[in-house]
């Protein structure tokens, strides 16, 4: 194999590698965007969950406060 053929082969390999790297970077970007969207949805769901739990605890505290006995409320 001549030097010129070797250089040609190296150039071809570098071209293939650059295409592979570009494809990997695109795929990584798409996956990262999907994960970020999932994190955003999870944060929103957790915020809604916290509101529901706070309301439930408030209702439970009001219920217990209205009960006679050891838990407070009316004597």
The 8 nearest C-alpha neighbors of each residue, nearest first, counted from 0:
[[1, 4, 2, 5, 3, 6, 8, 7],
 [2, 0, 4, 3, 5, 6, 7, 8],
 [1, 3, 5, 4, 6, 0, 7, 8],
 [2, 4, 6, 1, 5, 7, 0, 8],
 [5, 3, 7, 1, 2, 6, 0, 8],
 [4, 6, 2, 8, 7, 3, 9, 1],
 [7, 5, 9, 3, 8, 4, 10, 2],
 [6, 8, 4, 10, 5, 9, 3, 11],
 [7, 9, 5, 11, 6, 10, 4, 12],
 [10, 8, 6, 12, 11, 7, 13, 5],
 [11, 9, 13, 7, 8, 12, 6, 14],
 [12, 10, 8, 14, 9, 13, 7, 15],
 [11, 13, 9, 15, 14, 10, 16, 8],
 [14, 12, 16, 10, 11, 15, 17, 9],
 [13, 15, 11, 17, 12, 16, 10, 18],
 [14, 16, 12, 18, 13, 17, 19, 11],
 [17, 15, 19, 13, 18, 14, 12, 20],
 [16, 18, 20, 14, 19, 15, 13, 21],
 [19, 17, 21, 15, 16, 20, 22, 14],
 [20, 18, 16, 22, 17, 21, 23, 15],
 [19, 21, 23, 17, 22, 18, 24, 16],
 [20, 22, 24, 18, 23, 19, 17, 25],
 [23, 21, 19, 25, 24, 20, 18, 26],
 [24, 22, 20, 26, 21, 25, 27, 19],
 [23, 25, 27, 21, 22, 26, 20, 28],
 [26, 24, 28, 22, 27, 23, 21, 29],
 [27, 25, 23, 29, 28, 24, 30, 22],
 [26, 28, 24, 30, 25, 29, 23, 31],
 [27, 29, 31, 25, 26, 30, 24, 32],
 [30, 28, 26, 32, 27, 31, 33, 25],
 [31, 29, 33, 27, 32, 28, 26, 34],
 [30, 32, 34, 28, 33, 29, 27, 35],
 [31, 33, 35, 29, 30, 34, 28, 36],
 [34, 32, 30, 36, 31, 35, 37, 29],
 [35, 33, 37, 31, 36, 32, 38, 30],
 [34, 36, 38, 32, 37, 33, 31, 39],
 [37, 35, 39, 33, 34, 38, 32, 40],
 [36, 38, 34, 40, 35, 39, 41, 33],
 [37, 39, 41, 35, 36, 40, 42, 34],
 [38, 40, 36, 42, 37, 41, 35, 43],
 [41, 39, 37, 43, 38, 42, 44, 36],
 [40, 42, 38, 44, 43, 39, 45, 37],
 [43, 41, 45, 39, 44, 40, 38, 46],
 [42, 44, 46, 40, 41, 45, 39, 47],
 [43, 45, 41, 47, 46, 42, 48, 40],
 [44, 46, 48, 42, 47, 43, 41, 49],
 [45, 47, 43, 49, 48, 44, 42, 50],
 [46, 48, 44, 50, 45, 49, 43, 51],
 [49, 47, 45, 51, 46, 50, 44, 52],
 [48, 50, 52, 46, 47, 51, 53, 45],
 [51, 49, 53, 47, 48, 52, 54, 46],
 [50, 52, 48, 54, 49, 53, 55, 47],
 [53, 51, 55, 49, 54, 50, 56, 48],
 [54, 52, 50, 56, 51, 55, 49, 57],
 [55, 53, 57, 51, 52, 56, 58, 50],
 [54, 56, 52, 58, 57, 53, 59, 51],
 [57, 55, 59, 53, 58, 54, 60, 52],
 [56, 58, 54, 60, 55, 59, 53, 61],
 [59, 57, 55, 61, 56, 60, 62, 54],
 [60, 58, 56, 62, 57, 61, 55, 63],
 [59, 61, 57, 63, 62, 58, 64, 56],
 [62, 60, 64, 58, 59, 63, 57, 65],
 [61, 63, 59, 65, 60, 64, 58, 66],
 [62, 64, 60, 66, 65, 61, 59, 70],
 [65, 63, 72, 61, 71, 62, 66, 60],
 [64, 66, 72, 62, 63, 61, 73, 67],
 [67, 65, 63, 72, 64, 73, 68, 62],
 [68, 66, 73, 74, 72, 71, 65, 69],
 [69, 67, 70, 71, 74, 66, 72, 73],
 [68, 70, 71, 67, 72, 66, 74, 63],
 [71, 69, 68, 63, 72, 64, 66, 67],
 [72, 70, 64, 69, 68, 67, 73, 66],
 [71, 73, 64, 65, 66, 67, 74, 70],
 [72, 74, 67, 66, 65, 71, 68, 64],
 [73, 67, 72, 68, 71, 66, 69, 65]]
